């Protein structure tokens, strides 16, 4: 995950089945540039939600890369 300034209160949800979203990871502490977030769940979709309102123009998630491992 890439950011300019650290972001906080980020939730990661995964979708399993039709509209069955589950909270996979909750990060209340600041997460900075290049943060690696590991989730060990099978999922069809991933949703990342930044819950904290922007304080300045630099504390937002800029880019997300997702890597999946097939088992």
Residue pairs with C-beta under 8 A, 6 or more apart in sequence:
1 31
1 33
1 34
1 35
1 36
1 37
1 48
1 61
1 63
1 64
1 65
2 33
2 34
2 61
2 62
2 63
2 64
3 31
3 32
3 33
3 35
3 58
3 59
3 60
3 61
3 62
4 33
4 58
4 59
4 60
4 62
5 56
5 58
5 59
6 30
6 31
6 32
6 33
6 59
7 30
7 31
7 50
7 52
7 59
7 60
7 61
8 27
8 28
8 29
8 30
8 31
8 52
9 27
9 28
9 50
9 51
9 52
10 26
10 27
10 31
10 48
10 49
10 50
10 51
10 61
11 23
11 25
11 26
11 27
11 48
11 49
11 51
12 23
12 24
12 25
12 26
12 27
12 37
12 39
12 46
12 47
12 48
12 49
13 21
13 22
13 23
13 24
13 46
13 47
13 48
13 49
14 21
14 22
14 24
14 39
14 41
14 42
14 43
14 44
14 45
14 46
14 47
15 21
15 22
15 43
15 44
15 45
15 46
15 47
16 22
16 41
16 42
16 43
16 44
17 44
21 47
22 41
24 39
24 41
24 43
24 46
25 37
25 39
27 37
31 37
39 46
46 66
48 61
48 64
50 60
50 61
52 59
54 60
